[in-house]
Amino acid sequence: MNIAEILKRLPSGTKLYSALHGREVELVKVEEGESKLIYIKDNSTSKLLDSFYEDGSYRKGGECMLFLSKDEREWQN
């Protein structure tokens, strides 16, 4: 699923959950173009933390590691 298409409609600062980091993070932006990287930042420091691919994976071909919350891990259009 292309969660970048869902996230690009949400404002910067939207709270998300990163299973990779095991904590709540904030959406920074979704990069337009071919790659459509999803950028997140740390809530407490406001520093850029990481980027994920358009399907929420940290590595190409990996599983989704970015969710709406710790308990809500289903993406729907």
N, C-alpha and C positions, 0 to 999 in steps of 0.2 A: 504494500500500500504506500502511496506517495503522501506522507504526512506533511511534507513541505507545502503542498497545496492547501491543506487545512490551516497550517500555522501562519501562512503569509497573510491570511485575513485577520489575524489576531494582533492586538497592539504589542509593541515592545513593552517588556515588563510583565507579560503574562507568566504566571507561575506554572512550572512544569516539574516533572520528577525525572531525574536521571538515575536509572538503575546502575549505570556504570560508576557513578560517583556516590550512589547510595544516599542521595539527599535532594531536597527541593532546589531548583535553579530557576532562572528567569530567561525568557526568550529575549534575545537581542534583535535578531533579524533573520530573514530568510533571503539568501543571496539569489538574485534572479540570474537567469542564464542557464547554460547547459548543466552545471553541477548542482545547483539549488541546495547549497550547504545551509544547514540550520545552525546558527550561532547562539550559544547560551552564556550566561554569566553567573557568577557566584552571588547569591543573595546578600551575604554578609559583607563582602568586600567590594562588590560591584565591578570586579575585574573579569575580563573575558576569560572564560573557563575552558571551553572546548567548542568543537563543531562536529556535527553529525551529518550523515548523508540524507538524502531526501526521504528515505524509508525509515529513518530514525536509527539506523545502524551506525556504529562507530567505525567499522571497517567494511569495505565492500564485501558483500555476500554474508555479512554477519546478521545477527538477529537484532530486532528493534530494542533499543536501550533508552528511549525517550518517550515519556508518557504524560498524560494530563495530570496524574497524581500517583502517589504510591499505591493507592487502592484501585484506581481506575486505569486499567491497562488495555482497554479496547478502544481502537480508533474507528470512528464512523464518519462518513462524509456528511 
